[in-house]
Amino acid sequence: MGFNRNLALSYLTDNHYRFLNELKAFSSIPSISTDPQAKPAMLQAATWVADRLQAIGMENIQIMPTNLHPVVYADFLHAPEAPTVLIYGHYDVQPPEPLELWVSGAFDPTIRGEYIFARGVTDMKAQILTTVNAVEAIIRTTGSLPLNVKFMIEGEEEIGSPSLDAYMQANRHLLACDLALNPDSGMQAPDLPTIVYALRGLAYFELRVHGPDHDLHSGVFGGAVLNPAQALCELIAKMHNPDGSVALPGFYLDIPPLTAEERLEISRLPINDEWYMINTGAPALWGEQGYSSVERTGARPTLEINGLLSGFTGTGAKTVLPSWAMAKISCRLVPNQDPEVVYQALKTFLEINAPPSITWELTQMAGSPASISERNSPHIQSLVKAMETVWGVRPIFKREGGSVPVVNKFKNILGVEAVNTGFGMPGDNAHSPNEKLHLPTWQLGTQAMFHFFINLAEG
C-alpha cells in the first residue's frame, strides 16, 4: 500500500506540545495501585485513558472491571487482510515515598531542561502515549489504519497483575491477535535504541518470624529468649553461598546455560562495571562468581531482600526484644524456573535452617515465569527497521533484569509472542524519587512506534 510517512511525521511534530500537555495531565493522577485509598484515582486514570482512546478514533471502548482495578480495552479493526497487534500498557504507578526527596511534587509534572519529572512518567504513562500518539497520527492523516489494533491497558502491573490472568482467560476472543506490543522496557542511552528479547520472571514472598508472644524488656529477657530479628538476619545470611550464588535447594535445577553466542551478544552491550558503579553509587560491585555484571542482572536468577521490619525504629532509644520480625524477599527468575518450585525451595530452606526457638510463616505474594523471544521474528525485524529509520543505527538486543508478568500471559493464554521495547532509560529513577523522562527521546520513540506500525502493515 502507498502511505505518506512524511505527512504523519509532520503531524507528530506539529502536535508535540499538545501531546506534552496530555502527558502532564495523565501523570498528575496519583494512580497508586497498591494503596487502597487510591481507588478513586485509579478509576480516574482508567477513565482518562478511555477518553484519550476515544478522542483518537478508537472503537468498542470499555472500562472492564476486575477483582481489583479495571482494564481499559479499545480496538480499531478495519483492515481484514492486515495483522492485528495488541498494544499493552499499565496506568498504575509505584508509591512516591519518600516524598521529602522529590525536588518537585511527585504528581506535579515539572519540566527541567530536557526532562519531565513526575511519578509514573517513564514507568509507563509516557510509553503508553508513544503508541497512542503514533496511532493518532496515522488516523488523522489517512482517515484509517493500515493494520488492526487493540489496546489493553491494565491497572495492576506494579503489584504483580493479580487480576490479569482471569481477565485474559475470560476475554481470549476479544483479545485475539497476531502479536503483542509491550512498550514497558527501555533504552540504554539516548543514541542506543534497544529491543528486549528476554525478561526475568518474579517470585515475591513475605517471611514472618515469631518468638515470644509479646515484646519483652531486653535487659530482663535478652540472652534467655532468641530475638526474632536476630534469627531472621541469620536465616537471610544463609540464603547466599560465599560465591554469591543462591543457597536454596534446587534453585538452579534445569536452568539452561548461556551459549557462547549469547554471551558474546551480551558483551557487546555498552554496560560494564564502571557503568554499574556510576549508576548505583555503590562502593563496590558484588554478585555470582563466573558471570559479568550485565549477565548477572539480565540472564542469571537472584534473591534479594526488599525490606526488613522489627522492633523499635523510631527516634531515640527503646530497649525492646521484639516479638516478631518480617522480611520482604524477591527472586528474579530465568527461563525454566517455576515460581511455585522456588516457593517450595524457600520453604524447604526454612524447614532445614530455622531454629526451634522461633516459628515462621511464608506467604507467596506474586509470581510469574521468565520469557524469551525469537530475535529474528518478522515482528521484531519490523521494529529493528523502524528504529534504524529513526536513529540511523541498528538497535541493540538486551536481556532485561526486570519482570513484566503479562509477556508470559500473551504466550500462554493468547498464543502470541510479544515485542518488548520502550524509551525510558536506566537513569530515569523509575520506582525512586524524582522519576523523569527524556523528552527528545520520547519524541523519537513515538516516531519509532509509527514506523513500526507501518512496517507491520506493509510487511
Backbone hydrogen bonds in HBPLUS format (Angstrom, degrees):
<---DONOR---> <-ACCEPTOR-->    atom                        ^
c    i                          cat <-CA-CA->   ^        H-A-AA   ^      H-
h    n   atom  resd res      DA  || num        DHA   H-A  angle D-A-AA Bond
n    s   type  num  typ     dist DA aas  dist angle  dist       angle   num
A0009-LEU N   A0005-ARG O   2.92 MM   4  6.19 158.7  1.97 155.5 162.4     1
A0010-SER N   A0006-ASN O   2.92 MM   4  6.09 152.5  2.00 145.0 151.9     2
A0011-TYR N   A0007-LEU O   3.11 MM   4  6.40 145.3  2.23 138.1 147.5     3
A0012-LEU N   A0008-ALA O   3.06 MM   4  6.44 152.8  2.14 147.5 153.8     4
A0013-THR N   A0009-LEU O   3.09 MM   4  6.42 158.3  2.14 147.9 153.2     5
A0014-ASP N   A0010-SER O   2.85 MM   4  6.02 166.1  1.87 154.2 158.0     6
A0015-ASN N   A0011-TYR O   3.08 MM   4  6.16 139.9  2.25 144.6 153.6     7
A0016-HIS N   A0013-THR O   3.29 MM   3  5.30 168.9  2.30 110.9 111.2     8
A0019-PHE N   A0015-ASN O   2.94 MM   4  6.20 163.7  1.96 158.2 163.3     9
A0020-LEU N   A0016-HIS O   2.85 MM   4  6.13 149.9  1.94 147.6 156.8    10
A0021-ASN N   A0017-TYR O   3.02 MM   4  6.21 155.4  2.08 141.1 146.6    11
A0022-GLU N   A0018-ARG O   2.95 MM   4  6.25 151.2  2.03 149.3 157.7    12
A0023-LEU N   A0019-PHE O   2.91 MM   4  6.22 149.3  2.01 145.8 154.4    13
A0024-LYS N   A0020-LEU O   2.96 MM   4  6.30 152.3  2.04 146.5 154.0    14
A0025-ALA N   A0021-ASN O   2.99 MM   4  6.28 157.9  2.04 144.9 150.4    15
A0026-PHE N   A0022-GLU O   2.94 MM   4  6.14 163.5  1.97 150.8 155.1    16
A0027-SER N   A0023-LEU O   2.89 MM   4  5.98 161.1  1.92 149.7 155.0    17
A0028-SER N   A0024-LYS O   3.04 MM   4  6.10 122.0  2.39 140.4 153.5    18
A0028-SER N   A0025-ALA O   3.34 MM   3  5.29 146.0  2.47  95.1 104.6    19
A0029-ILE N   A0026-PHE O   3.34 MM   3  5.88 167.1  2.36 112.5 116.2    20
A0031-SER N   A0029-ILE O   2.84 MM   2  5.64 135.3  2.04 110.1  96.0    21
A0032-ILE N   A0030-PRO O   2.94 MM   2  5.73 131.0  2.18 108.8  94.0    22
A0093-VAL N   A0031-SER O   2.78 MM  62  5.83 147.8  1.88 153.3 158.3    23
A0035-ASP N   A0032-ILE O   3.18 MM   3  5.68 161.0  2.22 117.2 122.9    24
A0038-ALA N   A0035-ASP O   2.92 MM   3  5.37 162.1  1.95 118.3 124.3    25
A0041-ALA N   A0038-ALA O   3.00 MM   3  5.18 115.0  2.44 102.8 118.8    26
A0042-MET N   A0038-ALA O   2.88 MM   4  6.18 148.2  1.98 154.3 164.9    27
A0043-LEU N   A0039-LYS O   3.05 MM   4  6.36 159.4  2.10 154.2 157.8    28
A0044-GLN N   A0040-PRO O   2.92 MM   4  6.15 149.7  2.01 142.1 151.5    29
A0045-ALA N   A0041-ALA O   2.89 MM   4  6.12 154.5  1.95 147.4 152.9    30
A0046-ALA N   A0042-MET O   3.00 MM   4  6.27 161.5  2.03 148.9 153.9    31
A0047-THR N   A0043-LEU O   2.90 MM   4  6.05 158.7  1.94 147.4 153.3    32
A0048-TRP N   A0044-GLN O   2.89 MM   4  6.11 150.4  1.97 143.1 151.8    33
A0049-VAL N   A0045-ALA O   3.01 MM   4  6.32 158.6  2.06 151.8 156.1    34
A0050-ALA N   A0046-ALA O   2.99 MM   4  6.27 164.2  2.01 149.7 154.1    35
A0051-ASP N   A0047-THR O   2.85 MM   4  6.05 162.2  1.88 153.3 158.0    36
A0052-ARG N   A0048-TRP O   2.96 MM   4  6.17 153.7  2.03 146.0 153.4    37
A0053-LEU N   A0049-VAL O   2.95 MM   4  6.21 158.4  2.00 155.1 160.4    38
A0054-GLN N   A0050-ALA O   2.96 MM   4  6.20 152.5  2.04 146.3 154.2    39
A0055-ALA N   A0051-ASP O   2.96 MM   4  6.17 149.5  2.05 143.1 151.3    40
A0056-ILE N   A0052-ARG O   3.26 MM   4  6.59 138.6  2.45 142.3 151.3    41
A0058-MET N   A0053-LEU O   3.01 MM   5  5.48 155.7  2.07 162.3 154.5    42
A0057-GLY N   A0054-GLN O   3.12 MM   3  5.25 155.9  2.18 104.6 112.1    43
A0059-GLU N   A0075-ASP O   2.70 MM  16  5.29 164.5  1.73 160.5 165.0    44
A0075-ASP N   A0059-GLU O   2.87 MM  16  5.29 165.9  1.89 150.4 153.3    45
A0062-GLN N   A0073-TYR O   2.82 MM  11  5.15 159.7  1.86 148.1 151.4    46
A0073-TYR N   A0062-GLN O   2.83 MM  11  5.15 166.9  1.85 155.3 159.9    47
A0064-MET N   A0071-VAL O   2.73 MM   7  5.12 157.6  1.77 167.0 158.9    48
A0071-VAL N   A0064-MET O   2.84 MM   7  5.12 158.1  1.89 149.7 152.0    49
A0072-VAL N   A0153-ILE O   2.83 MM  81  5.03 172.6  1.83 146.8 147.5    50
A0153-ILE N   A0072-VAL O   2.91 MM  81  5.03 167.3  1.93 149.2 152.6    51
A0074-ALA N   A0151-PHE O   3.28 MM  77  5.16 143.8  2.42 132.9 134.7    52
A0151-PHE N   A0074-ALA O   2.77 MM  77  5.16 165.5  1.79 150.7 153.4    53
A0076-PHE N   A0149-VAL O   2.93 MM  73  5.47 144.4  2.06 161.9 161.1    54
A0149-VAL N   A0076-PHE O   3.16 MM  73  5.47 160.4  2.20 143.0 146.3    55
A0082-ALA N   A0079-ALA O   2.97 MM   3  5.39 160.0  2.01 119.6 126.2    56
A0148-ASN N   A0083-PRO O   3.05 MM  65  6.16 170.2  2.06 160.2 159.0    57
A0178-ASP N   A0084-THR O   2.83 MM  94  5.28 166.4  1.85 143.0 147.8    58
A0085-VAL N   A0148-ASN O   2.91 MM  63  6.31 160.9  1.94 154.4 153.3    59
A0150-LYS N   A0085-VAL O   2.96 MM  65  6.28 147.4  2.07 156.8 156.2    60
A0086-LEU N   A0179-LEU O   2.96 MM  93  6.36 163.9  1.99 152.3 156.7    61
A0181-LEU N   A0086-LEU O   2.81 MM  95  6.06 162.2  1.84 151.5 153.6    62
A0087-ILE N   A0150-LYS O   2.62 MM  63  5.95 169.0  1.63 170.2 167.5    63
A0152-MET N   A0087-ILE O   2.84 MM  65  6.11 157.4  1.89 168.9 165.8    64
A0088-TYR N   A0181-LEU O   2.93 MM  93  6.06 173.4  1.94 173.0 171.2    65
A0089-GLY N   A0152-MET O   3.22 MM  63  6.56 135.6  2.43 146.9 141.8    66
A0154-GLU N   A0089-GLY O   2.85 MM  65  6.32 146.5  1.96 157.3 148.2    67
A0091-TYR N   A0154-GLU O   2.84 MM  63  6.30 153.5  1.91 168.9 172.9    68
A0101-LEU N   A0098-PRO O   3.22 MM   3  5.95 163.8  2.24 117.8 122.5    69
A0102-TRP N   A0099-LEU O   3.12 MM   3  5.64 167.2  2.13 117.9 122.0    70
A0108-ASP N   A0105-GLY O   3.08 MM   3  4.72 162.4  2.11 107.7 105.7    71
A0119-ARG N   A0106-ALA O   2.77 MM  13  5.20 169.9  1.78 147.1 149.3    72
A0110-THR N   A0117-PHE O   3.11 MM   7  5.26 156.2  2.17 140.4 147.3    73
A0117-PHE N   A0110-THR O   2.80 MM   7  5.26 161.5  1.83 147.0 152.4    74
A0112-ARG N   A0115-TYR O   2.91 MM   3  5.50 152.9  1.99 151.3 160.2    75
A0115-TYR N   A0112-ARG O   3.21 MM   3  5.50 162.9  2.24 123.3 126.1    76
A0439-LEU N   A0114-GLU O   2.87 MM 325  5.76 157.8  1.92 164.9 172.4    77
A0116-ILE N   A0437-LEU O   3.06 MM 321  5.41 150.8  2.15 144.0 152.6    78
A0437-LEU N   A0116-ILE O   2.93 MM 321  5.41 134.6  2.14 142.6 156.5    79
A0118-ALA N   A0435-GLU O   3.00 MM 317  5.62 146.4  2.11 139.6 150.2    80
A0121-VAL N   A0118-ALA O   3.32 MM   3  5.48 166.1  2.34 123.3 123.0    81
A0125-LYS N   A0120-GLY O   3.01 MM   5  5.96 156.4  2.07 171.3 176.5    82
A0126-ALA N   A0121-VAL O   3.11 MM   5  5.54 147.1  2.23 129.8 138.6    83
A0127-GLN N   A0124-MET O   3.04 MM   3  5.12 117.6  2.44  96.2 112.3    84
A0128-ILE N   A0124-MET O   3.01 MM   4  6.38 152.4  2.08 156.5 163.6    85
A0129-LEU N   A0125-LYS O   3.24 MM   4  6.52 158.5  2.29 142.9 148.3    86
A0130-THR N   A0126-ALA O   3.08 MM   4  6.44 129.3  2.35 140.5 153.0    87
A0130-THR N   A0127-GLN O   3.26 MM   3  5.26 136.9  2.46  94.3 105.6    88
A0131-THR N   A0128-ILE O   3.11 MM   3  5.70 129.8  2.37 111.0 121.5    89
A0132-VAL N   A0128-ILE O   3.15 MM   4  6.47 164.1  2.18 148.1 153.0    90
A0133-ASN N   A0129-LEU O   2.85 MM   4  5.65 167.6  1.86 143.0 147.2    91
A0134-ALA N   A0130-THR O   3.19 MM   4  6.10 148.6  2.29 129.3 137.9    92
A0135-VAL N   A0131-THR O   2.98 MM   4  6.16 163.0  2.00 151.2 155.3    93
A0136-GLU N   A0132-VAL O   2.94 MM   4  6.17 157.1  1.99 146.9 153.9    94
A0137-ALA N   A0133-ASN O   3.00 MM   4  6.22 157.0  2.06 145.3 150.5    95
A0138-ILE N   A0134-ALA O   3.24 MM   4  6.56 153.6  2.31 146.2 152.2    96
A0139-ILE N   A0135-VAL O   3.03 MM   4  6.31 169.5  2.04 158.1 160.4    97
A0140-ARG N   A0136-GLU O   2.85 MM   4  5.95 172.1  1.86 161.8 164.1    98
A0141-THR N   A0137-ALA O   3.23 MM   4  6.17 139.5  2.40 135.3 143.9    99
A0142-THR N   A0138-ILE O   3.02 MM   4  6.01 125.6  2.32 144.4 157.0   100
A0143-GLY N   A0139-ILE O   2.62 MM   4  4.78 148.2  1.72 137.1 144.3   101
A0159-ILE N   A0156-GLU O   3.09 MM   3  5.51 161.6  2.13 113.9 119.7   102
A0161-SER N   A0156-GLU O   2.77 MM   5  4.60 156.0  1.82 140.6 133.5   103
A0160-GLY N   A0157-GLU O   3.11 MM   3  5.16 161.5  2.14 114.0 112.5   104
A0164-LEU N   A0161-SER O   3.29 MM   3  5.41 151.2  2.38 105.5 113.8   105
A0167-TYR N   A0163-SER O   3.16 MM   4  6.31 159.0  2.20 148.9 155.5   106
A0168-MET N   A0164-LEU O   2.85 MM   4  5.99 166.8  1.87 156.9 159.2   107
A0169-GLN N   A0165-ASP O   2.93 MM   4  6.10 159.0  1.97 151.7 158.1   108
A0170-ALA N   A0166-ALA O   2.98 MM   4  6.08 158.9  2.03 146.6 151.9   109
A0171-ASN N   A0167-TYR O   3.07 MM   4  6.17 125.3  2.38 137.0 151.2   110
A0171-ASN N   A0168-MET O   3.24 MM   3  5.01 137.1  2.43  91.2 103.1   111
A0175-LEU N   A0171-ASN O   2.98 MM   4  6.17 151.3  2.06 154.5 162.7   112
A0176-ALA N   A0173-HIS O   3.33 MM   3  5.22 161.9  2.37 101.1 106.4   113
A0180-ALA N   A0417-GLU O   3.12 MM 237  6.34 160.2  2.16 156.0 158.0   114
A0419-VAL N   A0180-ALA O   2.83 MM 239  6.21 155.3  1.89 154.0 160.4   115
A0182-ASN N   A0419-VAL O   2.82 MM 237  5.91 176.4  1.82 157.2 158.5   116
A0421-THR N   A0182-ASN O   3.01 MM 239  6.39 157.9  2.06 144.2 149.8   117
A0185-SER N   A0421-THR O   2.89 MM 236  5.10 154.0  1.96 136.5 133.9   118
A0187-MET N   A0424-GLY O   2.68 MM 237  5.93 167.8  1.70 174.2 171.2   119
A0192-LEU N   A0189-ALA O   3.00 MM   3  5.12 167.6  2.02 119.0 119.4   120
A0396-ILE N   A0193-PRO O   3.00 MM 203  6.50 154.1  2.07 159.0 157.1   121
A0195-ILE N   A0396-ILE O   2.91 MM 201  6.27 162.2  1.94 166.3 171.6   122
A0398-LYS N   A0195-ILE O   3.00 MM 203  6.25 150.8  2.09 151.0 153.9   123
A0196-VAL N   A0420-ASN O   3.12 MM 224  5.33 152.0  2.21 140.6 145.7   124
A0197-TYR N   A0398-LYS O   3.05 MM 201  6.18 143.3  2.19 145.2 156.5   125
A0373-SER N   A0197-TYR O   2.70 MM 176  5.10 152.2  1.78 160.4 165.7   126
A0400-GLU N   A0198-ALA O   2.81 MM 202  6.01 157.5  1.86 161.9 154.9   127
A0199-LEU N   A0371-SER O   2.94 MM 172  5.29 154.3  2.01 138.7 146.1   128
A0371-SER N   A0199-LEU O   2.92 MM 172  5.29 161.5  1.96 152.5 156.8   129
A0200-ARG N   A0402-GLY O   3.10 MM 202  5.72 122.8  2.44 159.9 161.5   130
A0201-GLY N   A0333-LEU O   2.71 MM 132  4.43 148.2  1.81 120.6 129.0   131
A0333-LEU N   A0201-GLY O   2.90 MM 132  4.43 161.2  1.94 106.9 112.9   132
A0202-LEU N   A0368-SER O   2.74 MM 166  5.19 148.4  1.83 143.4 154.0   133
A0368-SER N   A0202-LEU O   2.74 MM 166  5.19 149.5  1.83 149.0 154.1   134
A0203-ALA N   A0331-CYS O   2.89 MM 128  5.10 142.0  2.04 146.0 154.4   135
A0331-CYS N   A0203-ALA O   2.78 MM 128  5.10 154.4  1.85 149.3 158.0   136
A0204-TYR N   A0366-ALA O   2.87 MM 162  5.06 168.2  1.89 148.9 148.2   137
A0365-MET N   A0204-TYR O   2.76 MM 161  5.42 155.7  1.82 145.8 152.0   138
A0205-PHE N   A0329-ILE O   2.72 MM 124  5.11 165.1  1.74 161.9 166.0   139
A0329-ILE N   A0205-PHE O   2.92 MM 124  5.11 167.6  1.94 141.5 145.6   140
A0206-GLU N   A0363-THR O   2.91 MM 157  5.15 149.4  2.01 142.7 152.1   141
A0363-THR N   A0206-GLU O   2.89 MM 157  5.15 168.4  1.90 151.7 155.7   142
A0207-LEU N   A0327-ALA O   2.86 MM 120  5.24 171.0  1.86 162.6 165.2   143
A0327-ALA N   A0207-LEU O   2.88 MM 120  5.24 153.6  1.95 149.6 158.1   144
A0208-ARG N   A0361-GLU O   2.98 MM 153  5.36 169.4  1.99 159.3 162.8   145
A0361-GLU N   A0208-ARG O   2.92 MM 153  5.36 148.0  2.02 148.8 157.1   146
A0209-VAL N   A0325-ALA O   2.82 MM 116  5.23 168.9  1.83 160.0 163.5   147
A0325-ALA N   A0209-VAL O   2.92 MM 116  5.23 144.7  2.04 146.8 154.6   148
A0210-HIS N   A0359-THR O   2.79 MM 149  5.17 171.1  1.79 150.4 152.9   149
A0359-THR N   A0210-HIS O   2.95 MM 149  5.17 156.8  2.01 143.8 151.0   150
A0211-GLY N   A0323-SER O   2.91 MM 112  5.25 165.0  1.93 152.0 150.4   151
A0216-LEU N   A0321-LEU O   2.92 MM 105  4.91 170.3  1.93 140.9 144.0   152
A0321-LEU N   A0216-LEU O   2.73 MM 105  4.91 161.8  1.76 146.6 149.4   153
A0221-PHE N   A0217-HIS O   2.94 MM   4  6.05 167.7  1.96 164.6 168.2   154
A0218-SER N   A0319-THR O   3.22 MM 101  5.55 173.7  2.23 125.0 126.4   155
A0222-GLY N   A0218-SER O   2.90 MM   4  4.58 134.3  2.11 109.9 120.9   156
A0224-ALA N   A0221-PHE O   3.03 MM   3  5.57 162.1  2.06 135.7 140.0   157
A0225-VAL N   A0221-PHE O   3.31 MM   4  6.21 138.0  2.50 162.5 168.6   158
A0230-GLN N   A0227-ASN O   3.02 MM   3  5.30 118.5  2.42 106.3 120.7   159
A0231-ALA N   A0227-ASN O   2.98 MM   4  6.32 163.6  2.01 157.3 162.5   160
A0232-LEU N   A0228-PRO O   2.86 MM   4  6.01 157.8  1.91 147.0 152.6   161
A0233-CYS N   A0229-ALA O   3.03 MM   4  6.23 163.1  2.06 146.5 151.0   162
A0234-GLU N   A0230-GLN O   2.92 MM   4  6.17 156.9  1.97 153.8 160.1   163
A0235-LEU N   A0231-ALA O   2.99 MM   4  6.23 153.7  2.06 146.5 153.6   164
A0236-ILE N   A0232-LEU O   2.91 MM   4  6.18 165.3  1.93 155.9 159.7   165
A0237-ALA N   A0233-CYS O   2.93 MM   4  6.10 155.1  1.99 145.2 152.1   166
A0238-LYS N   A0235-LEU O   3.09 MM   3  5.30 134.1  2.31 101.1 113.3   167
A0239-MET N   A0236-ILE O   3.02 MM   3  5.27 158.7  2.07 109.5 116.4   168
A0247-ALA N   A0239-MET O   2.80 MM   8  5.02 176.4  1.80 129.2 130.4   169
A0241-ASN N   A0245-SER O   2.79 MM   4  5.36 164.0  1.82 155.7 161.4   170
A0244-GLY N   A0241-ASN O   2.95 MM   3  5.41 159.5  1.99 123.8 125.3   171
A0289-GLN N   A0243-ASP O   2.98 MM  46  5.63 157.0  2.03 168.7 173.7   172
A0251-PHE N   A0248-LEU O   3.23 MM   3  5.45 156.1  2.29 134.4 130.1   173
A0253-LEU N   A0250-GLY O   3.24 MM   3  5.17 166.8  2.26 107.1 110.6   174
A0255-ILE N   A0252-TYR O   3.35 MM   3  5.72 166.4  2.37 129.0 127.1   175
A0263-ARG N   A0259-THR O   2.94 MM   4  6.19 160.0  1.98 153.1 158.9   176
A0264-LEU N   A0260-ALA O   3.00 MM   4  6.16 147.5  2.11 141.4 150.1   177
A0265-GLU N   A0261-GLU O   3.01 MM   4  6.29 154.1  2.08 143.5 150.2   178
A0266-ILE N   A0262-GLU O   2.88 MM   4  6.13 161.4  1.91 152.6 157.4   179
A0267-SER N   A0263-ARG O   2.94 MM   4  6.06 148.5  2.04 138.6 147.2   180
A0268-ARG N   A0265-GLU O   3.16 MM   3  5.37 146.9  2.27 101.5 111.1   181
A0269-LEU N   A0266-ILE O   3.06 MM   3  5.60 163.2  2.09 114.7 120.1   182
A0275-TRP N   A0272-ASN O   3.04 MM   3  5.24 120.6  2.40 100.6 115.1   183
A0276-TYR N   A0272-ASN O   3.23 MM   4  6.68 155.1  2.29 151.7 157.8   184
A0277-MET N   A0273-ASP O   2.97 MM   4  6.27 155.3  2.04 150.0 157.2   185
A0278-ILE N   A0274-GLU O   2.91 MM   4  6.14 163.2  1.94 154.2 157.9   186
A0279-ASN N   A0275-TRP O   2.97 MM   4  6.11 161.4  2.01 150.7 155.8   187
A0280-THR N   A0276-TYR O   3.02 MM   4  5.91 120.7  2.39 139.4 150.7   188
A0281-GLY N   A0277-MET O   2.99 MM   4  5.61 157.7  2.04 144.9 149.9   189
A0296-ARG N   A0292-SER O   2.93 MM   4  6.22 155.2  1.99 151.8 159.1   190
A0297-THR N   A0293-SER O   3.07 MM   4  6.32 151.7  2.16 148.4 155.0   191
A0298-GLY N   A0294-VAL O   3.21 MM   4  6.16 128.1  2.50 133.2 144.1   192
A0299-ALA N   A0295-GLU O   2.80 MM   4  5.07 155.5  1.86 137.6 145.4   193
A0302-THR N   A0332-ARG O   3.02 MM  30  5.16 149.8  2.11 135.4 143.4   194
A0332-ARG N   A0302-THR O   3.17 MM  30  5.16 133.4  2.40 115.1 128.3   195
A0304-GLU N   A0330-SER O   2.78 MM  26  5.36 168.5  1.80 165.7 169.8   196
A0330-SER N   A0304-GLU O   2.93 MM  26  5.36 164.0  1.96 153.9 159.2   197
A0306-ASN N   A0328-LYS O   2.74 MM  22  5.16 149.9  1.83 140.2 147.9   198
A0328-LYS N   A0307-GLY O   2.91 MM  21  4.98 156.6  1.97 135.3 140.9   199
A0309-LEU N   A0326-MET O   2.92 MM  17  5.21 149.0  2.02 153.4 153.9   200
A0326-MET N   A0309-LEU O   2.84 MM  17  5.21 157.5  1.89 156.5 162.7   201
A0320-VAL N   A0318-LYS O   2.93 MM   2  5.75 124.2  2.24 112.5  96.3   202
A0337-GLN N   A0334-VAL O   3.10 MM   3  5.91 144.4  2.23 149.8 153.4   203
A0341-VAL N   A0338-ASP O   3.00 MM   3  5.21 118.9  2.38 104.4 119.5   204
A0342-VAL N   A0338-ASP O   3.02 MM   4  6.37 155.6  2.08 157.0 164.6   205
A0343-TYR N   A0339-PRO O   2.93 MM   4  6.17 152.0  2.01 143.7 151.5   206
A0344-GLN N   A0340-GLU O   3.02 MM   4  6.33 156.8  2.08 146.3 151.7   207
A0345-ALA N   A0341-VAL O   2.89 MM   4  6.15 145.6  2.01 141.2 151.5   208
A0346-LEU N   A0342-VAL O   2.91 MM   4  6.20 153.8  1.97 151.4 157.3   209
A0347-LYS N   A0343-TYR O   3.01 MM   4  6.29 156.2  2.07 147.0 153.8   210
A0348-THR N   A0344-GLN O   2.91 MM   4  6.13 158.7  1.96 146.2 151.8   211
A0349-PHE N   A0345-ALA O   2.93 MM   4  6.16 157.0  1.99 145.1 151.6   212
A0350-LEU N   A0346-LEU O   3.03 MM   4  6.29 158.0  2.08 148.1 152.9   213
A0351-GLU N   A0347-LYS O   2.91 MM   4  6.18 155.6  1.97 151.1 158.3   214
A0352-ILE N   A0348-THR O   3.00 MM   4  6.23 147.1  2.12 147.7 156.0   215
A0353-ASN N   A0349-PHE O   2.94 MM   4  6.07 155.7  2.00 149.4 156.4   216
A0354-ALA N   A0350-LEU O   2.83 MM   4  5.23 158.6  1.87 142.7 145.3   217
A0377-SER N   A0374-GLU O   3.37 MM   3  5.70 163.8  2.40 116.9 115.8   218
A0381-GLN N   A0377-SER O   2.94 MM   4  6.17 157.7  1.99 155.1 162.4   219
A0382-SER N   A0378-PRO O   2.95 MM   4  6.15 135.7  2.15 137.9 148.7   220
A0382-SER N   A0379-HIS O   3.19 MM   3  5.13 127.6  2.48  91.4 104.8   221
A0383-LEU N   A0379-HIS O   3.31 MM   4  6.72 144.1  2.45 139.1 147.6   222
A0383-LEU N   A0380-ILE O   3.06 MM   3  5.11 122.5  2.41  95.4 109.7   223
A0384-VAL N   A0380-ILE O   2.88 MM   4  6.25 152.2  1.96 147.9 156.7   224
A0385-LYS N   A0381-GLN O   3.01 MM   4  6.18 164.9  2.04 146.2 148.7   225
A0386-ALA N   A0382-SER O   3.10 MM   4  6.26 150.7  2.19 135.2 143.4   226
A0387-MET N   A0383-LEU O   2.91 MM   4  6.13 164.2  1.94 156.4 159.1   227
A0388-GLU N   A0384-VAL O   2.95 MM   4  6.18 157.2  2.01 151.0 157.8   228
A0389-THR N   A0385-LYS O   3.01 MM   4  6.20 149.6  2.10 143.4 151.3   229
A0390-VAL N   A0386-ALA O   3.16 MM   4  6.46 151.8  2.24 146.1 152.8   230
A0391-TRP N   A0387-MET O   2.84 MM   4  5.86 170.5  1.85 160.1 161.9   231
A0392-GLY N   A0388-GLU O   2.83 MM   4  4.74 136.0  2.02 120.8 131.7   232
A0407-VAL N   A0404-VAL O   3.09 MM   3  6.04 157.3  2.14 132.5 136.5   233
A0409-LYS N   A0406-VAL O   3.00 MM   3  4.88 116.3  2.42  92.5 109.4   234
A0410-PHE N   A0406-VAL O   2.92 MM   4  6.25 147.5  2.02 155.5 163.4   235
A0412-ASN N   A0408-ASN O   2.83 MM   4  6.01 173.8  1.83 159.1 161.0   236
A0413-ILE N   A0409-LYS O   2.84 MM   4  5.36 157.9  1.89 139.1 145.4   237
A0414-LEU N   A0410-PHE O   3.11 MM   4  5.09 130.7  2.37 112.7 126.8   238
A0415-GLY N   A0410-PHE O   2.92 MM   5  6.23 108.9  2.44 138.9 155.8   239
A0416-VAL N   A0410-PHE O   3.16 MM   6  5.65 173.0  2.17 126.7 126.9   240
A0415-GLY N   A0411-LYS O   3.13 MM   4  4.42 127.0  2.42 101.5 112.6   241
A0428-ASP N   A0425-MET O   2.96 MM   3  5.49 154.3  2.03 131.0 130.1   242
A0436-LYS N   A0428-ASP O   2.81 MM   8  4.97 157.0  1.86 144.1 148.7   243
A0432-SER N   A0429-ASN O   2.91 MM   3  4.98 156.6  1.96 129.8 129.5   244
A0442-TRP N   A0438-HIS O   3.03 MM   4  6.32 148.9  2.13 147.7 157.6   245
A0443-GLN N   A0439-LEU O   3.02 MM   4  6.33 154.9  2.08 155.4 160.5   246
A0444-LEU N   A0440-PRO O   3.13 MM   4  6.45 160.2  2.17 145.2 150.0   247
A0445-GLY N   A0441-THR O   2.77 MM   4  5.98 150.8  1.85 148.3 157.3   248
A0446-THR N   A0442-TRP O   3.01 MM   4  6.31 149.2  2.11 146.6 153.6   249
A0447-GLN N   A0443-GLN O   3.16 MM   4  6.53 154.8  2.23 146.2 152.6   250
A0448-ALA N   A0444-LEU O   2.89 MM   4  6.21 151.9  1.97 147.4 155.7   251
A0449-MET N   A0445-GLY O   2.95 MM   4  6.24 154.9  2.02 148.5 154.5   252
A0450-PHE N   A0446-THR O   3.03 MM   4  6.29 154.0  2.10 145.8 152.9   253
A0451-HIS N   A0447-GLN O   2.97 MM   4  6.32 166.0  1.99 156.0 157.9   254
A0452-PHE N   A0448-ALA O   2.85 MM   4  6.02 153.1  1.92 147.2 155.6   255
A0453-PHE N   A0449-MET O   3.03 MM   4  6.28 161.5  2.07 151.0 154.0   256
A0454-ILE N   A0450-PHE O   3.15 MM   4  6.47 162.0  2.18 151.8 156.7   257
A0455-ASN N   A0451-HIS O   2.78 MM   4  5.94 160.7  1.82 152.0 158.0   258
A0456-LEU N   A0452-PHE O   2.95 MM   4  6.18 157.4  2.00 150.5 156.1   259
A0457-ALA N   A0453-PHE O   3.10 MM   4  6.35 158.2  2.14 144.7 150.3   260
A0458-GLU N   A0454-ILE O   2.84 MM   4  6.09 159.6  1.88 155.7 161.5   261
A0459-GLY N   A0455-ASN O   2.77 MM   4  5.70 131.5  2.01 142.7 155.0   262
